[in-house]
Amino acid sequence: MQGSHRNPLRVAVLADSDTRWKWGALTANRIVSDSRLSGFLLRGRATPTPRQLDEVGVRADALREVTAVEFLREMERDAPDVIVLALVGGAVQAVLHGLARITQDARLTGGPARRSVVVTGYVGVVYEKLADGLLLRHGADVVLANSRQDAERFRAVYEGVGADASAVTEAALPFLGGAPYDERDRRDGDDPYTVVFAAQPSVPETAAHRTYLLRRLAEHARMHPDREVLLKLRSKPGEHTTHIEELPYQKLSQRLDGGLPPNCRLVYGHMGEVLDRTDLLVTVSSTAALESLHRRIPTAVLTDLGVREALGNHHFTGSGCLASWDQLDAGHLPVPDERWLARQGVAADGAYENAFDAARERVADLLDTAAAGGLPPIAPYYTPATAGGYLPGILARHHLGPDGAPLPGAPTGDKDPGPVRQIVRRAARGAYRHGVQRVAPVIRRMGEL
């Protein structure tokens, strides 16, 4: 479908965290063949560190850190064929309005009307703020849904408010893959039976609940000394990922009564490599559960803290994967429901290879339209007329006015910041992270007295 376009196509990915960079870059590779990928990291509290980027393992032909205004200026100077926005909803909305303003200004001044095809979506399970997040993403040419169920929900939200739902395109999570689990192959080797708990930065929130999960993990290891029990962590203390982590498991494990037993330890690294040696994946609601289920690895979604929207494990009702630590201690292995798997885009039956066909075809059609100068203006649902009390604040966070133009005093382009500015930025991030992980919990405890 892309044979009529010059190759390689130019794709820009703007991401605001390590996990969203992974999603955005891999999505770009899935939907645009033979491309040159330029990566942009949105400057903020979750900007990934070099270690996090290395762990993700996704490379770009170029990669640099920018503000939203700097990114928009880059796109105005040299628009790529495709832009993938791997951001939180508010940032997506801000960039969409900025891009719309650029195209409008070009047309008013008689400049070229050609614009990039804009793609966005979600990095994982959508279990909260469905309407809010979707409407903030409206205006992109393609809004990717990671499953059939999500595609139906997304269209219902757009149609329900009278917004165009044609951008919603069913696909799948771009990072599913790896060899299918075969218990016989695992048992033939010398590797011990391995249980992996996939931790999440913000679920659960309280120290008591996180300590409970850690204690049960350690108890499971003591109860099964022949097993290797791993706590898979997303980030190291001081780093941030998609969500803020106020209470790192690394610190909680140091305070755990009795500590961790010898067969229980903390691990980092690429999730796919950890799953290569996993016999049982345990989590509260991590997207790692979908990666595990895709590979047919026994997967348990914990009910110990309840099945609640705040935890996200309500998403797995009907999956057959809900289980408690008591059940797992006794040897229970959940068996997933095949119909549920099919609706979630897990595609354990082999259909995953075709999961991105519709997205590839839609992007190719849009590129043909763009080449002919026929792409319509970007038209988000939120405008000063439809959301006059909401939209300006969202745009202002990224130094944009209600019309999508940079506000006075907005950051100027800074391709190669000097050593002093780099030190200041690192210090500012360090101060913010210290506040999140040290000061905020203390203030919260004082407020509970």
N, C-alpha and C positions, 0 to 999 in steps of 0.2 A: 504493500500500500504506500510505501514511502519512496518508491523508485523514482518518482518525478521530481524529488527534491535533491538539492545539492548535498553531497555527503562529504565529510560527516556533518550532521546537523549540530547546531550549537544549543546546548541546554544549560540553563543556570538554575542552581538549587540554593534557596535561602532557607537556613535552618537555625533554630534557636536553642538546641540542646543536642547531646550526643545521640539520644534515641531518635530524635526527629531528623538529624543528619543521616542516620542509617536508613530510616524510612524513605526520606526524600531522594537520596542518591540511588538506592536500590530500585525505587519506583521509576526513576528516570531511566535506569538501565533496562527495566522491564518493558516500558512503553515506547521507548525511542531507540531503535537499533542504529548502530554505527554513529554514535554521537561524541562530541567533545564536551566534557562536563566541567563547568566552572562552578566551584563551590563558594558560598558566602555564608559566614556565621554571624548571626545577628548579635550585636554586642549587648550583654545583659548579665543577669545573675547566674544564668545557666549555660553561658558560653562554655563549650567543652574544652577541657585541657588537652594538651598533646597526648597524655597517657590515655584519656578516654577515646580520642580519635583513633589512636593506634589499636585500642581494644576492639573498636567497631570494625576496623579492617576494610573500610570502603574508601577507595582512593578517588581523587579528582585530578584533572589536568592542571587546575589552579585552585587555590583555596586561600581566602583571607577573611578577616573580621571587618564588619561594617555596621553602621547604624542604618535604620530604615531609610533616612534621607540620602545617605551615601549610596545605598543600593539603588534607589530610584534614579539618582543622577547618573549612575553607571548604566542603567537600563535606558535612560534617555539618550546617552551618548552612543550606545551600541546595543540595540535590542537583539537578544538571541532569538532563536526559533521558538523555543519552549522555556517557560519559567515554571519551576516546581516550588510551591510555597509550603514548606514543612515547618509550620509555626503554630502557636496558639491562635485561637480564633480572632482575638482582638488585633494581633499583628497582621494576620491575613487580611482583615478588613481594611486596615490602614494602608497596606501595600496596594490593595485593589483600588482604593480611592486615589492613591498616588499615581498608579499606572493609568487610570482613567483620565486624570488631569493631564498627564503627559500627552496622551493621544488627542485629547480635545485641543490642547494648545497647538499641537502640530497641525491640526486641520484648520484652526483659525488663522495661522500664519502661512498657510499654503505649503507646509512641509509634507513629507511622506506620511501617509495615513497607515502604513503597515504597522502592525503590532504583534507582540509575541502571543502564542497560545499559553494560557495560564491554567495550571493544574494544581489542585490541593486535595487534602483528605485528612485522615486520622492515622496516628501511629499504632493504634491498638484497639482494644475493646472500648466501645462507646457506651458507658454505663451511667453517665451523669451529664447534666446541662445539654441535653440533646438539642432542644430548640435553639437555645442561646448559641451553642457552638456552630450549628448548621447555618443559622442566619448570618453569623459573622463570616462564614465562608462563601455565602451566596455572592455571585458576581464573577466567580472563576468560570472558565470555559468547561472545565471538567472537575467535578467533585467526586472523588473516588470513594466507593463503599467497599469495605473489606469482606462483605458477604452478601448473600441474597437477602438475608433478614435486614441488614443495615440498609441496603438499597431501597427496600420497601418502606422502611421507617423514614429514610431521608426524603423520599418523594412525598410521603404523606405530610411531613412537616411543611415542605415548600408549597405544596398544593393547598394546604390548610390555611396559609396566610395569603394566598393568591400570588405567590411568586413562581417564576418559571422553574420547572423541575427537570428540564431537559439535560442539564449538566450532570446529573447524578448518573454514574456509570459503575456497574458492578465489576469488582475485581477481587483481589485477595491481598492479604498481608504479603509484602514482597520478599520477606526474609524467611519464609517457610522453606524447608528443604532438609537435606541430610539423609543418611541411610536409614531405612525402616528398621525398627527394633525387632530383633529376633532373639528370644530368650535362650534358645539352644546355642546360638553362636556366642552369646555372652557367657553362658555357663561353661562352654568348652575351654574358655581361656582361664587365666590365673587371676583375673580381676575379681575383687570381692563384689558382692551384691551392694549396689550403690543407691542410696536415697539422697535426693537433692531437694532442699527447700529453697525455692526461688523467692527471695525477699523483695519487697517493694519499698520505695522511699517514703511514701505517705500513707500506706495502708498496712496495718492499723496505725492510728495516730498516737495513742497514749502509751506512756512508758509501761504501764501495768500490762496492757495487752501485748506489747512487743516482747516484754520480759516473759510473759506466759508462753508465747510461741517458742521463744528461745529455750525456755526450761523444758518444754515438751520435746523439742528436738534433741536436747541433751539426754533426756530420759529415754527416748527411743534408741539412742546410740548405746546407752548403758544396758538396756534390755536386750539389744541385739549386738553383742560384741563382735560377731563375725561380719557385720555390715560396715561399710564406710558411709558415714553420714556427713553431707556437705551443706554448708550454708552459702548459697551463691549470692554474692553482693554485686550491686550495680556500680557503686562508686566508693571511693575511699573518703575518710573524714576530710572535710574541707572542700570536696568537690560537690557539684550539684548536677543532677540530671533533669529529666522533664519535670519532676516534682521536688519540692524542698524536703530535705530529710533533717528534722530537728533532733532525732534520737537515733543515731547510727547504731546498728547492731554490734559494730566493733567495740564500742564503749560499753554497751549493755553486757556483752559477753565477759568483760573484765570484772563486772560486779556480780556475776551469776554465782550463787552459792554452789561451791564445789567445782566451779569452772566447767570447761568443756572436757569431756572424756577424750582419751587418746584417739579414738576412731571418729571423732567429730571435729571438723575444722572449717575455717572460712576460706572461700575461694573466690577469685575474680576471673576475668577472661571472657572470651567469646561464648555466648550461650550455646551455640551450635556445637562447639567443642566439648562443653560440659555435658550436653545431652548425648554425645557419642558414648559416654560411659555410664549413663543413667539407667537404672532399672525401675525406679519409682520417682516421679516428679511430684512434689507437694508444694502448694501455694495457697494464698488467700484468694487472689484473683488476677495474678500476673498474666500478661500476654504470653509469657513463657509456657503457660498451659496449652495454648493453641499450637505453639511450636512442637511441644511434646506430643500432643494428640495427633498432629500431622504425621509424626514418625511412628505412631502406634505404640508409644511408650506408655505404660500404666501411669495414669495421672489422677491425683487427688486434689480437690478443691475443698479447703477446710471449712467446717461448720462450727468449730469450737467457739467462735466469737459471734455466732448467729449468722443467719443468711439475711444480709441487709444491703440496701442500696448504698449506704455510706461506705461499705467495704467493697462493693462491686461484685461480690460472689453471687448475687442474685442473678447475674447474667447467665450463670451456669445451671440454673434450674432447668430440669429436663434433660441435662447432659448425661446423667448417670455417674458423674464424677464427684458429687458431693459426698464427703466422708469426714469423720472426726479422727483425732489422734488416737483415741481409744480403739477405734476400729482398725486403724493402721498398725497399732502396736500388736493387735491380735492376728495380724496377717492378712487383713482384707485388702483386695486389689479391685478398685472400681473398674467397671466395664462400660465404656461410653456408648451412648445411643447413636446408631448410625444416621438416623434421620436428623438428629440435632447437629451432628458433625457436618452433614451436607449443607444445612442452612447457614452454618457459620463460616463457610469458605475454607474449611480445613482440608477438604478434598483428599482424604486419606486413600481414596479409591484410585488415585492416579489422574484425576481430572485437573489437577493443579496446573499442569503444563499449558492448559488452554484458558486458565483463569484470567489472563490479561489480554486475550484476543479482542474483546469488545473495547477495552481502553486503547489498545494500539490502533484499532480501526478508527475510533472517534478522533484521536489525536491526528492521524494521517489525514482524515477528511478536513479537519480544522486547518491543518497546514496547507492543504490545497486551497482552501478558501482564503487563507491569509496571503498566499502567494499571488492570488488574483486581486488582493486588496479589498476583499469582501467581508472580513470579520467585523461584526457589529461592535459598537462601543461597549466597554465594560460597564455593566449596569447593576450594581449591588442593590439588594432589596432595601438596605438601610441608606437613607439619604437625609439631608437636613429637613426635608418635608415629612418623611415617615418616622424619623427617630431623632427629632431635634433636641431632645433632652438626654440622649444616650450617645449618639455618634460623635459629637464634638469632643467629648472627653476621651473616647477611644483613640481618635486621631491625634489629639494633643499629646498623649503619652509617647507618641512617636514623632513629635515635633511637626505635625501637619495640621493645617487649618481645616475648617469645615469644607472647603473646596478641594482638599487634597494637596494643596500647595504647601511647601515648607514654610513654617512660621519664622518670623524674624529671629535671628540668633540661633537657628538650627545648626547642628554640627556640619562643618564643611568636609569635603573629601579629605581623606587622610590615608593614603595607600601605604605609606611607610612611616609609622609613628616613630619618633626618636626614642632613645633609651629612657629619658626622664618620663615621658608620657607612658611608656610601657610599664615602668615601675609604679607610677601613680595608679594606673588601671589595676594592676595586680593587687596593690595595697587596698584599693577601694573594694574589690571583690572579696579579699580576705576579711576585711572589716564587716562586710555584709554577711558573709558566711559565719563569722564568729557570732554576730548578733543573732542569726537564725538558730545556730546549734548550741550556743552557750547562754546568751542573755535572755532570749525569748522564753525558753523553758523555765528559767528562774522567775521571770515576771509572772508567767502563767501560774506557777506554784504559789507565789505570794498572793495572787488574786483569789486562790481557792481557800486561803486561811480563814 
